[in-house]
């Protein structure tokens, strides 16, 4: 039975189900609920699900599912142990972490995630704390260059940081289209394989939400709380995330990685779901307490 129509297609749904193998007597944690597509698949398989998301709008989406085997927790997967305890959930047999920003969030111009949609320069997943506009306004040129280089792997980070500092001296950079304009103006001419603002926007989003720090803490927590024989699956969308997951699975004493190389989507899935284009799936099983 389908509990709801998810507004976006979940990435690598079949492969995630194969890896986690949810069963009617299992608890599964969907640590990044998003639009609920993966949660829906787990529920359809008969499992009970704890869905976690720090996006304030996610709770309403979970409530619309109206499923007796679904519980929702507002929070970050770095707080996985506390959230399981608060909701009286036993050791889960499966944990899914679908990283990054959801396509639904990218489509919401008012969230300020995307350079293709005009909106406030926000980028906060939880809608609290410093926004991207705050970061752009208060960071030094050297700090901005370091953020853009480290989290965006942008080779023109110094040029872009210099342009941002010069532009904000004339007027605050408060919108996505204004930042996009500044970044594009700083980019050298020539053939481009990608939009010039993509890496800068990615870098600011990761910094605003401390995504890599949360990932490292979330992975550690997952290794501790999984039931023996339970499995964790992680969907990442850029090399920074994938390197952290690969390193963790390789070195975690409690876990054994399923494969040395990540599973990547087929051409058919990418055609059906373009968001899957850059996805990499890694999974592991808990072999010892």
C-alpha positions as CSV (number, residue, x, y, z in Angstrom):
1,X,0.0,0.0,0.0
2,X,1.3,3.4,-0.9
3,X,0.9,5.9,2.0
4,X,1.4,9.1,0.0
5,X,2.7,10.4,-3.2
6,X,6.2,11.8,-2.7
7,X,6.7,15.0,-4.6
8,X,10.2,13.9,-5.7
9,X,11.6,10.6,-6.8
10,X,13.9,9.0,-4.1
11,X,17.4,8.4,-5.4
12,X,18.5,4.8,-5.9
13,X,15.4,3.5,-4.1
14,X,15.7,-0.1,-5.2
15,X,19.4,-0.3,-4.3
16,X,18.8,1.3,-0.9
17,X,16.0,-1.2,-0.2
18,X,18.3,-4.1,-1.3
19,X,21.1,-2.9,1.0
20,X,19.0,-2.2,4.1
21,X,16.5,-5.0,3.5
22,X,13.7,-3.6,5.8
23,X,11.5,-6.2,7.5
24,X,8.2,-6.1,9.4
25,X,10.0,-6.5,12.7
26,X,12.7,-3.9,12.0
27,X,13.1,-0.3,12.9
28,X,14.7,1.8,10.2
29,X,16.0,5.4,10.7
30,X,15.6,7.7,7.7
31,X,18.0,10.3,9.0
32,X,17.2,12.8,6.2
33,X,13.5,12.5,5.7
34,X,13.2,15.2,3.0
35,X,10.2,14.6,0.8
36,X,9.6,11.2,2.4
37,X,10.2,9.0,-0.6
38,X,12.6,6.6,1.1
39,X,10.5,6.5,4.2
40,X,7.5,5.6,2.2
41,X,9.5,2.6,0.7
42,X,10.5,1.4,4.1
43,X,6.9,1.6,5.4
44,X,5.7,-0.2,2.3
45,X,8.2,-3.0,3.1
46,X,6.5,-3.3,6.5
47,X,9.2,-1.7,8.7
48,X,8.7,0.9,11.4
49,X,10.5,4.2,10.7
50,X,11.9,7.0,12.7
51,X,12.2,9.9,10.3
52,X,14.6,12.7,11.2
53,X,14.9,16.1,9.6
54,X,15.9,19.6,10.7
55,X,13.8,21.4,8.1
56,X,10.8,22.9,9.9
57,X,8.5,22.0,7.0
58,X,9.3,18.3,7.1
59,X,7.1,17.5,10.1
60,X,4.0,18.5,8.2
61,X,5.0,16.3,5.3
62,X,5.5,13.4,7.7
63,X,2.1,14.1,9.4
64,X,0.3,13.9,6.0
65,X,1.5,10.3,5.6
66,X,-0.6,9.5,8.7
67,X,1.0,6.1,9.1
68,X,0.9,4.2,12.4
69,X,4.5,2.8,12.0
70,X,6.0,6.3,11.4
71,X,7.5,8.6,14.0
72,X,9.0,11.9,13.3
73,X,11.9,13.7,15.1
74,X,12.9,17.3,14.5
75,X,16.7,17.5,14.6
76,X,20.0,16.6,13.1
77,X,21.4,13.1,12.5
78,X,24.4,14.1,14.6
79,X,22.0,13.8,17.5
80,X,20.9,10.3,16.5
81,X,21.5,8.7,19.9
82,X,19.4,11.4,21.8
83,X,16.6,11.2,19.3
84,X,16.3,7.5,19.5
85,X,16.2,7.7,23.3
86,X,13.7,10.5,23.3
87,X,11.3,8.5,21.1
88,X,12.0,5.2,22.8
89,X,13.2,3.5,19.7
90,X,15.2,0.2,20.0
91,X,18.5,-0.4,18.2
92,X,17.6,0.1,14.5
93,X,18.3,-2.6,11.9
94,X,18.8,0.0,9.2
95,X,19.9,3.7,8.9
96,X,19.8,5.8,5.7
97,X,21.6,9.1,5.3
98,X,20.7,10.9,2.1
99,X,23.1,13.8,2.2
100,X,23.0,17.4,0.9
101,X,20.1,19.6,0.0
102,X,16.9,18.1,-1.4
103,X,15.6,19.0,-4.8
104,X,12.5,20.2,-3.0
105,X,14.5,22.7,-1.0
106,X,16.3,23.8,-4.2
107,X,13.0,24.6,-5.8
108,X,11.9,26.8,-2.8
109,X,13.3,30.2,-3.9
110,X,12.6,31.7,-0.4
111,X,15.1,29.2,1.1
112,X,18.0,30.7,-0.9
113,X,19.8,27.5,-1.8
114,X,19.9,27.8,-5.6
115,X,21.5,30.3,-7.8
116,X,18.9,29.6,-10.5
117,X,16.0,30.9,-8.3
118,X,15.9,34.5,-7.1
119,X,15.4,34.7,-3.4
120,X,17.0,35.8,-0.1
121,X,20.5,34.5,0.5
122,X,19.6,32.2,3.3
123,X,20.7,28.5,2.8
124,X,19.8,27.4,6.4
125,X,18.3,24.0,6.6
126,X,16.9,24.6,10.0
127,X,16.0,28.3,9.5
128,X,18.0,29.2,12.7
129,X,21.5,30.6,13.1
130,X,23.7,32.5,10.7
131,X,22.5,32.7,7.1
132,X,24.6,32.7,4.0
133,X,24.1,36.4,3.8
134,X,25.5,36.8,7.3
135,X,28.5,34.7,6.3
136,X,29.1,36.7,3.2
137,X,28.8,40.0,5.1
138,X,31.1,39.2,8.0
139,X,33.8,36.9,6.8
140,X,37.2,38.3,5.7
141,X,38.4,37.9,2.2
142,X,40.8,35.2,3.4
143,X,38.0,33.4,5.3
144,X,35.7,33.5,2.3
145,X,38.5,32.2,0.0
146,X,39.2,29.3,2.4
147,X,35.5,28.4,2.6
148,X,35.0,28.5,-1.1
149,X,38.1,26.5,-1.8
150,X,37.6,23.9,1.0
151,X,33.9,23.2,0.6
152,X,33.4,24.0,-3.0
153,X,36.8,22.8,-4.4
154,X,36.7,26.0,-6.4
155,X,40.1,26.8,-8.0
156,X,39.1,30.5,-8.5
157,X,38.2,30.9,-4.8
158,X,40.5,33.9,-4.3
159,X,39.2,35.8,-7.2
160,X,35.6,35.1,-6.1
161,X,36.3,36.1,-2.5
162,X,38.0,39.3,-3.7
163,X,35.0,40.2,-5.9
164,X,32.5,39.5,-3.0
165,X,34.4,41.8,-0.6
166,X,34.5,44.6,-3.3
167,X,30.8,44.2,-4.1
168,X,29.7,44.2,-0.4
169,X,31.6,47.4,0.2
170,X,29.2,49.1,-2.3
171,X,26.0,47.4,-1.1
172,X,25.1,44.3,1.1
173,X,24.8,41.0,-0.8
174,X,21.4,39.9,0.3
175,X,19.9,37.8,-2.6
176,X,20.9,34.7,-4.6
177,X,20.8,36.5,-7.9
178,X,23.1,39.3,-6.6
179,X,25.7,36.7,-5.3
180,X,25.4,34.8,-8.6
181,X,26.1,38.1,-10.5
182,X,29.2,38.8,-8.4
183,X,30.6,35.3,-8.8
184,X,30.0,35.2,-12.5
185,X,31.7,38.6,-12.9
186,X,34.8,37.2,-11.1
187,X,35.1,34.1,-13.2
188,X,37.7,34.1,-16.0
189,X,36.4,33.9,-19.6
190,X,36.5,30.6,-21.5
191,X,34.7,27.4,-22.0
192,X,32.9,26.2,-18.9
193,X,31.6,22.7,-18.1
194,X,29.5,23.9,-15.2
195,X,27.7,27.0,-13.9
196,X,30.3,29.3,-12.4
197,X,28.3,29.8,-9.2
198,X,27.6,26.1,-8.4
199,X,30.7,25.5,-6.3
200,X,30.5,28.8,-4.4
201,X,26.9,28.2,-3.5
202,X,27.7,24.6,-2.5
203,X,30.5,25.9,-0.3
204,X,28.4,28.5,1.5
205,X,25.6,26.0,2.1
206,X,28.0,23.4,3.6
207,X,29.6,26.1,5.9
208,X,26.2,27.6,7.0
209,X,24.9,24.1,8.0
210,X,28.1,22.5,9.2
211,X,27.3,19.6,6.9
212,X,30.6,17.9,7.0
213,X,30.9,18.1,10.8
214,X,27.4,16.8,11.2
215,X,28.2,13.9,8.8
216,X,31.2,12.8,10.8
217,X,29.3,12.9,14.1
218,X,26.3,11.2,12.5
219,X,28.4,8.4,11.1
220,X,30.0,7.8,14.5
221,X,26.6,7.8,16.2
222,X,25.1,5.4,13.6
223,X,28.0,2.9,14.3
224,X,27.2,3.0,18.0
225,X,23.4,2.6,17.8
226,X,22.9,0.1,15.0
227,X,21.8,-3.4,16.0
228,X,24.3,-6.1,15.5
229,X,23.9,-7.2,11.9
230,X,22.2,-4.0,11.1
231,X,23.1,-1.9,8.0
232,X,23.8,1.7,7.2
233,X,23.5,3.2,3.7
234,X,24.8,6.7,2.8
235,X,24.0,8.6,-0.4
236,X,26.5,11.4,-1.1
237,X,26.5,13.9,-3.9
238,X,30.0,15.3,-4.0
239,X,33.6,14.2,-3.4
240,X,33.9,15.8,0.0
241,X,31.0,13.8,1.5
242,X,32.0,10.6,-0.3
243,X,35.6,10.8,1.0
244,X,34.4,11.1,4.6
245,X,32.0,8.1,4.2
246,X,34.7,6.0,2.5
247,X,37.3,6.8,5.2
248,X,34.8,6.1,8.0
249,X,33.7,2.7,6.7
250,X,37.3,1.7,6.1
251,X,38.4,2.5,9.6
252,X,35.3,1.9,11.8
253,X,36.0,-1.1,14.0
254,X,32.3,-1.9,14.4
255,X,31.5,-1.9,10.6
256,X,32.4,-3.8,7.5
257,X,31.9,-2.0,4.2
258,X,30.0,-3.9,1.5
259,X,32.2,-2.7,-1.4
260,X,35.4,-0.9,-2.0
261,X,33.8,1.3,-4.6
262,X,30.5,3.1,-4.3
263,X,27.4,2.1,-6.3
264,X,26.5,4.7,-8.9
265,X,23.2,5.1,-10.8
266,X,22.7,3.6,-14.2
267,X,22.0,5.7,-17.3
268,X,18.4,4.7,-17.1
269,X,18.0,6.0,-13.6
270,X,19.7,9.2,-14.3
271,X,17.4,9.8,-17.3
272,X,14.3,9.0,-15.1
273,X,15.6,11.0,-12.1
274,X,18.3,13.6,-13.0
275,X,19.0,14.3,-9.3
276,X,20.6,10.9,-9.1
277,X,23.3,12.0,-11.6
278,X,26.1,12.7,-9.0
279,X,24.9,10.2,-6.4
280,X,27.2,7.6,-4.8
281,X,25.9,4.9,-2.5
282,X,28.1,3.2,0.1
283,X,26.8,0.8,2.7
284,X,28.2,-1.3,5.6
285,X,27.1,-3.9,8.1
286,X,27.7,-3.8,11.9
287,X,29.8,-6.8,12.8
288,X,30.7,-6.1,16.4
289,X,29.6,-4.1,19.4
